[in-house]
């Protein structure tokens, strides 16, 4: 019977998730946005990433700070943010944040690098009608 082992594993995963949520909350409170972005992306939480982007943009010189944080993300994190912003862009309440992130990606990534992103073709096709 492996039920007890599976229950312990599930409980450990749930506890780890709670710890990450608390860490994310602490990072946002401390305004450590780069780590907060990375953690929210790793948790696959598009809405949380959006909330981090909104928090950055509310700061003095928010656009510059957003650029600094987005540029420092790894390629896989940038791909995830690109996938998230496609969804954000379809909602008029979130389109400005999506456009700000997209502008940063377009400004700081070479076209050849952007073409290497997974899902770039479908992302561009989805962004065109709303942009």
Chimera marker file (.cmm) of the C-alpha trace (Angstrom):
<marker_set name="trace">
<marker id="1" x="0.000" y="0.000" z="0.000" r="1" g="1" b="0" radius="0.5"/>
<marker id="2" x="1.576" y="3.266" z="-1.163" r="1" g="1" b="0" radius="0.5"/>
<marker id="3" x="-1.306" y="5.520" z="-0.154" r="1" g="1" b="0" radius="0.5"/>
<marker id="4" x="0.549" y="6.906" z="2.851" r="1" g="1" b="0" radius="0.5"/>
<marker id="5" x="3.638" y="7.698" z="0.779" r="1" g="1" b="0" radius="0.5"/>
<marker id="6" x="1.532" y="9.438" z="-1.880" r="1" g="1" b="0" radius="0.5"/>
<marker id="7" x="-0.282" y="11.455" z="0.779" r="1" g="1" b="0" radius="0.5"/>
<marker id="8" x="3.026" y="12.569" z="2.289" r="1" g="1" b="0" radius="0.5"/>
<marker id="9" x="4.325" y="13.583" z="-1.141" r="1" g="1" b="0" radius="0.5"/>
<marker id="10" x="1.143" y="15.537" z="-1.870" r="1" g="1" b="0" radius="0.5"/>
<marker id="11" x="1.346" y="17.246" z="1.516" r="1" g="1" b="0" radius="0.5"/>
<marker id="12" x="5.023" y="18.114" z="0.926" r="1" g="1" b="0" radius="0.5"/>
<marker id="13" x="4.146" y="19.624" z="-2.477" r="1" g="1" b="0" radius="0.5"/>
<marker id="14" x="1.327" y="21.630" z="-0.937" r="1" g="1" b="0" radius="0.5"/>
<marker id="15" x="3.612" y="22.916" z="1.834" r="1" g="1" b="0" radius="0.5"/>
<marker id="16" x="6.247" y="23.867" z="-0.743" r="1" g="1" b="0" radius="0.5"/>
<marker id="17" x="3.598" y="25.727" z="-2.740" r="1" g="1" b="0" radius="0.5"/>
<marker id="18" x="2.494" y="27.634" z="0.360" r="1" g="1" b="0" radius="0.5"/>
<marker id="19" x="6.106" y="28.535" z="1.141" r="1" g="1" b="0" radius="0.5"/>
<marker id="20" x="6.617" y="29.843" z="-2.402" r="1" g="1" b="0" radius="0.5"/>
<marker id="21" x="3.413" y="31.881" z="-2.177" r="1" g="1" b="0" radius="0.5"/>
<marker id="22" x="4.603" y="33.429" z="1.080" r="1" g="1" b="0" radius="0.5"/>
<marker id="23" x="8.024" y="34.138" z="-0.406" r="1" g="1" b="0" radius="0.5"/>
<marker id="24" x="6.364" y="35.792" z="-3.402" r="1" g="1" b="0" radius="0.5"/>
<marker id="25" x="4.257" y="37.954" z="-1.108" r="1" g="1" b="0" radius="0.5"/>
<marker id="26" x="7.358" y="38.951" z="0.854" r="1" g="1" b="0" radius="0.5"/>
<marker id="27" x="9.287" y="39.789" z="-2.323" r="1" g="1" b="0" radius="0.5"/>
<marker id="28" x="6.485" y="42.047" z="-3.526" r="1" g="1" b="0" radius="0.5"/>
<marker id="29" x="6.273" y="43.743" z="-0.150" r="1" g="1" b="0" radius="0.5"/>
<marker id="30" x="10.050" y="44.318" z="-0.190" r="1" g="1" b="0" radius="0.5"/>
<marker id="31" x="9.825" y="45.567" z="-3.811" r="1" g="1" b="0" radius="0.5"/>
<marker id="32" x="12.298" y="42.936" z="-5.002" r="1" g="1" b="0" radius="0.5"/>
<marker id="33" x="10.613" y="42.731" z="-8.358" r="1" g="1" b="0" radius="0.5"/>
<marker id="34" x="13.158" y="40.695" z="-10.332" r="1" g="1" b="0" radius="0.5"/>
<marker id="35" x="12.972" y="37.789" z="-7.889" r="1" g="1" b="0" radius="0.5"/>
<marker id="36" x="9.191" y="38.190" z="-7.660" r="1" g="1" b="0" radius="0.5"/>
<marker id="37" x="8.909" y="38.017" z="-11.456" r="1" g="1" b="0" radius="0.5"/>
<marker id="38" x="11.119" y="34.941" z="-11.613" r="1" g="1" b="0" radius="0.5"/>
<marker id="39" x="9.170" y="33.173" z="-8.884" r="1" g="1" b="0" radius="0.5"/>
<marker id="40" x="5.771" y="34.032" z="-10.372" r="1" g="1" b="0" radius="0.5"/>
<marker id="41" x="6.937" y="32.785" z="-13.768" r="1" g="1" b="0" radius="0.5"/>
<marker id="42" x="8.266" y="29.555" z="-12.259" r="1" g="1" b="0" radius="0.5"/>
<marker id="43" x="4.930" y="29.043" z="-10.494" r="1" g="1" b="0" radius="0.5"/>
<marker id="44" x="3.242" y="29.571" z="-13.891" r="1" g="1" b="0" radius="0.5"/>
<marker id="45" x="1.023" y="32.345" z="-12.573" r="1" g="1" b="0" radius="0.5"/>
<marker id="46" x="0.244" y="34.807" z="-15.401" r="1" g="1" b="0" radius="0.5"/>
<marker id="47" x="-2.026" y="36.902" z="-13.185" r="1" g="1" b="0" radius="0.5"/>
<marker id="48" x="0.659" y="37.216" z="-10.502" r="1" g="1" b="0" radius="0.5"/>
<marker id="49" x="3.231" y="38.208" z="-13.133" r="1" g="1" b="0" radius="0.5"/>
<marker id="50" x="0.754" y="40.849" z="-14.314" r="1" g="1" b="0" radius="0.5"/>
<marker id="51" x="0.366" y="42.134" z="-10.751" r="1" g="1" b="0" radius="0.5"/>
<marker id="52" x="4.178" y="42.385" z="-10.443" r="1" g="1" b="0" radius="0.5"/>
<marker id="53" x="4.343" y="44.298" z="-13.742" r="1" g="1" b="0" radius="0.5"/>
<marker id="54" x="1.592" y="46.655" z="-12.547" r="1" g="1" b="0" radius="0.5"/>
<marker id="55" x="3.425" y="47.192" z="-9.245" r="1" g="1" b="0" radius="0.5"/>
<marker id="56" x="6.627" y="48.035" z="-11.111" r="1" g="1" b="0" radius="0.5"/>
<marker id="57" x="4.842" y="50.493" z="-13.393" r="1" g="1" b="0" radius="0.5"/>
<marker id="58" x="3.336" y="52.289" z="-10.373" r="1" g="1" b="0" radius="0.5"/>
<marker id="59" x="6.822" y="53.030" z="-9.039" r="1" g="1" b="0" radius="0.5"/>
<marker id="60" x="8.574" y="56.299" z="-9.854" r="1" g="1" b="0" radius="0.5"/>
<marker id="61" x="10.274" y="55.791" z="-13.210" r="1" g="1" b="0" radius="0.5"/>
<marker id="62" x="8.255" y="52.591" z="-13.598" r="1" g="1" b="0" radius="0.5"/>
<marker id="63" x="8.932" y="52.101" z="-17.303" r="1" g="1" b="0" radius="0.5"/>
<marker id="64" x="12.682" y="52.229" z="-16.758" r="1" g="1" b="0" radius="0.5"/>
<marker id="65" x="12.431" y="49.828" z="-13.810" r="1" g="1" b="0" radius="0.5"/>
<marker id="66" x="10.273" y="47.469" z="-15.872" r="1" g="1" b="0" radius="0.5"/>
<marker id="67" x="12.888" y="47.484" z="-18.621" r="1" g="1" b="0" radius="0.5"/>
<marker id="68" x="15.668" y="46.756" z="-16.133" r="1" g="1" b="0" radius="0.5"/>
<marker id="69" x="13.773" y="43.777" z="-14.745" r="1" g="1" b="0" radius="0.5"/>
<marker id="70" x="12.574" y="42.305" z="-18.042" r="1" g="1" b="0" radius="0.5"/>
<marker id="71" x="16.027" y="42.573" z="-19.631" r="1" g="1" b="0" radius="0.5"/>
<marker id="72" x="17.548" y="40.576" z="-16.762" r="1" g="1" b="0" radius="0.5"/>
<marker id="73" x="15.185" y="37.604" z="-17.202" r="1" g="1" b="0" radius="0.5"/>
<marker id="74" x="16.454" y="34.379" z="-18.739" r="1" g="1" b="0" radius="0.5"/>
<marker id="75" x="15.344" y="33.419" z="-22.247" r="1" g="1" b="0" radius="0.5"/>
<marker id="76" x="12.842" y="30.818" z="-21.008" r="1" g="1" b="0" radius="0.5"/>
<marker id="77" x="11.373" y="33.383" z="-18.610" r="1" g="1" b="0" radius="0.5"/>
<marker id="78" x="11.034" y="35.914" z="-21.412" r="1" g="1" b="0" radius="0.5"/>
<marker id="79" x="9.251" y="33.270" z="-23.503" r="1" g="1" b="0" radius="0.5"/>
<marker id="80" x="6.824" y="32.671" z="-20.652" r="1" g="1" b="0" radius="0.5"/>
<marker id="81" x="6.193" y="36.405" z="-20.232" r="1" g="1" b="0" radius="0.5"/>
<marker id="82" x="5.574" y="36.679" z="-23.970" r="1" g="1" b="0" radius="0.5"/>
<marker id="83" x="2.978" y="33.911" z="-23.746" r="1" g="1" b="0" radius="0.5"/>
<marker id="84" x="1.367" y="35.659" z="-20.763" r="1" g="1" b="0" radius="0.5"/>
<marker id="85" x="1.240" y="39.063" z="-22.415" r="1" g="1" b="0" radius="0.5"/>
<marker id="86" x="-0.614" y="37.644" z="-25.405" r="1" g="1" b="0" radius="0.5"/>
<marker id="87" x="-3.498" y="36.912" z="-23.044" r="1" g="1" b="0" radius="0.5"/>
<marker id="88" x="-3.161" y="40.203" z="-21.151" r="1" g="1" b="0" radius="0.5"/>
<marker id="89" x="-3.292" y="42.132" z="-24.416" r="1" g="1" b="0" radius="0.5"/>
<marker id="90" x="-6.787" y="40.826" z="-25.221" r="1" g="1" b="0" radius="0.5"/>
<marker id="91" x="-8.240" y="42.578" z="-22.163" r="1" g="1" b="0" radius="0.5"/>
<marker id="92" x="-8.490" y="46.368" z="-22.293" r="1" g="1" b="0" radius="0.5"/>
<marker id="93" x="-7.741" y="46.622" z="-18.549" r="1" g="1" b="0" radius="0.5"/>
<marker id="94" x="-4.374" y="44.916" z="-18.998" r="1" g="1" b="0" radius="0.5"/>
<marker id="95" x="-3.375" y="45.916" z="-22.514" r="1" g="1" b="0" radius="0.5"/>
<marker id="96" x="-1.183" y="48.824" z="-21.398" r="1" g="1" b="0" radius="0.5"/>
<marker id="97" x="0.962" y="46.553" z="-19.240" r="1" g="1" b="0" radius="0.5"/>
<marker id="98" x="1.138" y="43.995" z="-22.047" r="1" g="1" b="0" radius="0.5"/>
<marker id="99" x="2.238" y="46.694" z="-24.484" r="1" g="1" b="0" radius="0.5"/>
<marker id="100" x="4.885" y="47.977" z="-22.062" r="1" g="1" b="0" radius="0.5"/>
<marker id="101" x="6.374" y="44.497" z="-21.684" r="1" g="1" b="0" radius="0.5"/>
<marker id="102" x="6.166" y="43.868" z="-25.417" r="1" g="1" b="0" radius="0.5"/>
<marker id="103" x="7.883" y="47.187" z="-26.135" r="1" g="1" b="0" radius="0.5"/>
<marker id="104" x="10.711" y="46.221" z="-23.802" r="1" g="1" b="0" radius="0.5"/>
<marker id="105" x="11.135" y="42.831" z="-25.442" r="1" g="1" b="0" radius="0.5"/>
<marker id="106" x="11.127" y="44.350" z="-28.913" r="1" g="1" b="0" radius="0.5"/>
<marker id="107" x="13.541" y="47.078" z="-27.929" r="1" g="1" b="0" radius="0.5"/>
<marker id="108" x="16.096" y="44.870" z="-26.185" r="1" g="1" b="0" radius="0.5"/>
<marker id="109" x="15.933" y="41.593" z="-28.093" r="1" g="1" b="0" radius="0.5"/>
<marker id="110" x="17.450" y="41.276" z="-31.544" r="1" g="1" b="0" radius="0.5"/>
<marker id="111" x="14.982" y="40.102" z="-34.192" r="1" g="1" b="0" radius="0.5"/>
<marker id="112" x="17.012" y="36.921" z="-34.692" r="1" g="1" b="0" radius="0.5"/>
<marker id="113" x="16.755" y="36.180" z="-30.953" r="1" g="1" b="0" radius="0.5"/>
<marker id="114" x="13.011" y="36.801" z="-30.967" r="1" g="1" b="0" radius="0.5"/>
<marker id="115" x="12.612" y="34.342" z="-33.834" r="1" g="1" b="0" radius="0.5"/>
<marker id="116" x="14.209" y="31.675" z="-31.613" r="1" g="1" b="0" radius="0.5"/>
<marker id="117" x="11.500" y="32.066" z="-28.930" r="1" g="1" b="0" radius="0.5"/>
<marker id="118" x="9.161" y="29.107" z="-28.748" r="1" g="1" b="0" radius="0.5"/>
<marker id="119" x="5.660" y="30.050" z="-29.858" r="1" g="1" b="0" radius="0.5"/>
<marker id="120" x="6.733" y="33.380" z="-31.367" r="1" g="1" b="0" radius="0.5"/>
<marker id="121" x="4.729" y="32.840" z="-34.561" r="1" g="1" b="0" radius="0.5"/>
<marker id="122" x="1.447" y="32.187" z="-32.774" r="1" g="1" b="0" radius="0.5"/>
<marker id="123" x="2.193" y="35.016" z="-30.319" r="1" g="1" b="0" radius="0.5"/>
<marker id="124" x="2.643" y="37.526" z="-33.140" r="1" g="1" b="0" radius="0.5"/>
<marker id="125" x="-0.494" y="36.265" z="-34.884" r="1" g="1" b="0" radius="0.5"/>
<marker id="126" x="-2.457" y="36.673" z="-31.640" r="1" g="1" b="0" radius="0.5"/>
<marker id="127" x="-1.023" y="40.107" z="-30.865" r="1" g="1" b="0" radius="0.5"/>
<marker id="128" x="-1.616" y="41.704" z="-34.262" r="1" g="1" b="0" radius="0.5"/>
<marker id="129" x="-5.426" y="42.073" z="-34.068" r="1" g="1" b="0" radius="0.5"/>
<marker id="130" x="-5.277" y="43.724" z="-30.632" r="1" g="1" b="0" radius="0.5"/>
<marker id="131" x="-2.153" y="45.841" z="-31.003" r="1" g="1" b="0" radius="0.5"/>
<link id1="1" id2="2" r="1" g="1" b="0" radius="0.2"/>
<link id1="2" id2="3" r="1" g="1" b="0" radius="0.2"/>
<link id1="3" id2="4" r="1" g="1" b="0" radius="0.2"/>
<link id1="4" id2="5" r="1" g="1" b="0" radius="0.2"/>
<link id1="5" id2="6" r="1" g="1" b="0" radius="0.2"/>
<link id1="6" id2="7" r="1" g="1" b="0" radius="0.2"/>
<link id1="7" id2="8" r="1" g="1" b="0" radius="0.2"/>
<link id1="8" id2="9" r="1" g="1" b="0" radius="0.2"/>
<link id1="9" id2="10" r="1" g="1" b="0" radius="0.2"/>
<link id1="10" id2="11" r="1" g="1" b="0" radius="0.2"/>
<link id1="11" id2="12" r="1" g="1" b="0" radius="0.2"/>
<link id1="12" id2="13" r="1" g="1" b="0" radius="0.2"/>
<link id1="13" id2="14" r="1" g="1" b="0" radius="0.2"/>
<link id1="14" id2="15" r="1" g="1" b="0" radius="0.2"/>
<link id1="15" id2="16" r="1" g="1" b="0" radius="0.2"/>
<link id1="16" id2="17" r="1" g="1" b="0" radius="0.2"/>
<link id1="17" id2="18" r="1" g="1" b="0" radius="0.2"/>
<link id1="18" id2="19" r="1" g="1" b="0" radius="0.2"/>
<link id1="19" id2="20" r="1" g="1" b="0" radius="0.2"/>
<link id1="20" id2="21" r="1" g="1" b="0" radius="0.2"/>
<link id1="21" id2="22" r="1" g="1" b="0" radius="0.2"/>
<link id1="22" id2="23" r="1" g="1" b="0" radius="0.2"/>
<link id1="23" id2="24" r="1" g="1" b="0" radius="0.2"/>
<link id1="24" id2="25" r="1" g="1" b="0" radius="0.2"/>
<link id1="25" id2="26" r="1" g="1" b="0" radius="0.2"/>
<link id1="26" id2="27" r="1" g="1" b="0" radius="0.2"/>
<link id1="27" id2="28" r="1" g="1" b="0" radius="0.2"/>
<link id1="28" id2="29" r="1" g="1" b="0" radius="0.2"/>
<link id1="29" id2="30" r="1" g="1" b="0" radius="0.2"/>
<link id1="30" id2="31" r="1" g="1" b="0" radius="0.2"/>
<link id1="31" id2="32" r="1" g="1" b="0" radius="0.2"/>
<link id1="32" id2="33" r="1" g="1" b="0" radius="0.2"/>
<link id1="33" id2="34" r="1" g="1" b="0" radius="0.2"/>
<link id1="34" id2="35" r="1" g="1" b="0" radius="0.2"/>
<link id1="35" id2="36" r="1" g="1" b="0" radius="0.2"/>
<link id1="36" id2="37" r="1" g="1" b="0" radius="0.2"/>
<link id1="37" id2="38" r="1" g="1" b="0" radius="0.2"/>
<link id1="38" id2="39" r="1" g="1" b="0" radius="0.2"/>
<link id1="39" id2="40" r="1" g="1" b="0" radius="0.2"/>
<link id1="40" id2="41" r="1" g="1" b="0" radius="0.2"/>
<link id1="41" id2="42" r="1" g="1" b="0" radius="0.2"/>
<link id1="42" id2="43" r="1" g="1" b="0" radius="0.2"/>
<link id1="43" id2="44" r="1" g="1" b="0" radius="0.2"/>
<link id1="44" id2="45" r="1" g="1" b="0" radius="0.2"/>
<link id1="45" id2="46" r="1" g="1" b="0" radius="0.2"/>
<link id1="46" id2="47" r="1" g="1" b="0" radius="0.2"/>
<link id1="47" id2="48" r="1" g="1" b="0" radius="0.2"/>
<link id1="48" id2="49" r="1" g="1" b="0" radius="0.2"/>
<link id1="49" id2="50" r="1" g="1" b="0" radius="0.2"/>
<link id1="50" id2="51" r="1" g="1" b="0" radius="0.2"/>
<link id1="51" id2="52" r="1" g="1" b="0" radius="0.2"/>
<link id1="52" id2="53" r="1" g="1" b="0" radius="0.2"/>
<link id1="53" id2="54" r="1" g="1" b="0" radius="0.2"/>
<link id1="54" id2="55" r="1" g="1" b="0" radius="0.2"/>
<link id1="55" id2="56" r="1" g="1" b="0" radius="0.2"/>
<link id1="56" id2="57" r="1" g="1" b="0" radius="0.2"/>
<link id1="57" id2="58" r="1" g="1" b="0" radius="0.2"/>
<link id1="58" id2="59" r="1" g="1" b="0" radius="0.2"/>
<link id1="59" id2="60" r="1" g="1" b="0" radius="0.2"/>
<link id1="60" id2="61" r="1" g="1" b="0" radius="0.2"/>
<link id1="61" id2="62" r="1" g="1" b="0" radius="0.2"/>
<link id1="62" id2="63" r="1" g="1" b="0" radius="0.2"/>
<link id1="63" id2="64" r="1" g="1" b="0" radius="0.2"/>
<link id1="64" id2="65" r="1" g="1" b="0" radius="0.2"/>
<link id1="65" id2="66" r="1" g="1" b="0" radius="0.2"/>
<link id1="66" id2="67" r="1" g="1" b="0" radius="0.2"/>
<link id1="67" id2="68" r="1" g="1" b="0" radius="0.2"/>
<link id1="68" id2="69" r="1" g="1" b="0" radius="0.2"/>
<link id1="69" id2="70" r="1" g="1" b="0" radius="0.2"/>
<link id1="70" id2="71" r="1" g="1" b="0" radius="0.2"/>
<link id1="71" id2="72" r="1" g="1" b="0" radius="0.2"/>
<link id1="72" id2="73" r="1" g="1" b="0" radius="0.2"/>
<link id1="73" id2="74" r="1" g="1" b="0" radius="0.2"/>
<link id1="74" id2="75" r="1" g="1" b="0" radius="0.2"/>
<link id1="75" id2="76" r="1" g="1" b="0" radius="0.2"/>
<link id1="76" id2="77" r="1" g="1" b="0" radius="0.2"/>
<link id1="77" id2="78" r="1" g="1" b="0" radius="0.2"/>
<link id1="78" id2="79" r="1" g="1" b="0" radius="0.2"/>
<link id1="79" id2="80" r="1" g="1" b="0" radius="0.2"/>
<link id1="80" id2="81" r="1" g="1" b="0" radius="0.2"/>
<link id1="81" id2="82" r="1" g="1" b="0" radius="0.2"/>
<link id1="82" id2="83" r="1" g="1" b="0" radius="0.2"/>
<link id1="83" id2="84" r="1" g="1" b="0" radius="0.2"/>
<link id1="84" id2="85" r="1" g="1" b="0" radius="0.2"/>
<link id1="85" id2="86" r="1" g="1" b="0" radius="0.2"/>
<link id1="86" id2="87" r="1" g="1" b="0" radius="0.2"/>
<link id1="87" id2="88" r="1" g="1" b="0" radius="0.2"/>
<link id1="88" id2="89" r="1" g="1" b="0" radius="0.2"/>
<link id1="89" id2="90" r="1" g="1" b="0" radius="0.2"/>
<link id1="90" id2="91" r="1" g="1" b="0" radius="0.2"/>
<link id1="91" id2="92" r="1" g="1" b="0" radius="0.2"/>
<link id1="92" id2="93" r="1" g="1" b="0" radius="0.2"/>
<link id1="93" id2="94" r="1" g="1" b="0" radius="0.2"/>
<link id1="94" id2="95" r="1" g="1" b="0" radius="0.2"/>
<link id1="95" id2="96" r="1" g="1" b="0" radius="0.2"/>
<link id1="96" id2="97" r="1" g="1" b="0" radius="0.2"/>
<link id1="97" id2="98" r="1" g="1" b="0" radius="0.2"/>
<link id1="98" id2="99" r="1" g="1" b="0" radius="0.2"/>
<link id1="99" id2="100" r="1" g="1" b="0" radius="0.2"/>
<link id1="100" id2="101" r="1" g="1" b="0" radius="0.2"/>
<link id1="101" id2="102" r="1" g="1" b="0" radius="0.2"/>
<link id1="102" id2="103" r="1" g="1" b="0" radius="0.2"/>
<link id1="103" id2="104" r="1" g="1" b="0" radius="0.2"/>
<link id1="104" id2="105" r="1" g="1" b="0" radius="0.2"/>
<link id1="105" id2="106" r="1" g="1" b="0" radius="0.2"/>
<link id1="106" id2="107" r="1" g="1" b="0" radius="0.2"/>
<link id1="107" id2="108" r="1" g="1" b="0" radius="0.2"/>
<link id1="108" id2="109" r="1" g="1" b="0" radius="0.2"/>
<link id1="109" id2="110" r="1" g="1" b="0" radius="0.2"/>
<link id1="110" id2="111" r="1" g="1" b="0" radius="0.2"/>
<link id1="111" id2="112" r="1" g="1" b="0" radius="0.2"/>
<link id1="112" id2="113" r="1" g="1" b="0" radius="0.2"/>
<link id1="113" id2="114" r="1" g="1" b="0" radius="0.2"/>
<link id1="114" id2="115" r="1" g="1" b="0" radius="0.2"/>
<link id1="115" id2="116" r="1" g="1" b="0" radius="0.2"/>
<link id1="116" id2="117" r="1" g="1" b="0" radius="0.2"/>
<link id1="117" id2="118" r="1" g="1" b="0" radius="0.2"/>
<link id1="118" id2="119" r="1" g="1" b="0" radius="0.2"/>
<link id1="119" id2="120" r="1" g="1" b="0" radius="0.2"/>
<link id1="120" id2="121" r="1" g="1" b="0" radius="0.2"/>
<link id1="121" id2="122" r="1" g="1" b="0" radius="0.2"/>
<link id1="122" id2="123" r="1" g="1" b="0" radius="0.2"/>
<link id1="123" id2="124" r="1" g="1" b="0" radius="0.2"/>
<link id1="124" id2="125" r="1" g="1" b="0" radius="0.2"/>
<link id1="125" id2="126" r="1" g="1" b="0" radius="0.2"/>
<link id1="126" id2="127" r="1" g="1" b="0" radius="0.2"/>
<link id1="127" id2="128" r="1" g="1" b="0" radius="0.2"/>
<link id1="128" id2="129" r="1" g="1" b="0" radius="0.2"/>
<link id1="129" id2="130" r="1" g="1" b="0" radius="0.2"/>
<link id1="130" id2="131" r="1" g="1" b="0" radius="0.2"/>
</marker_set>
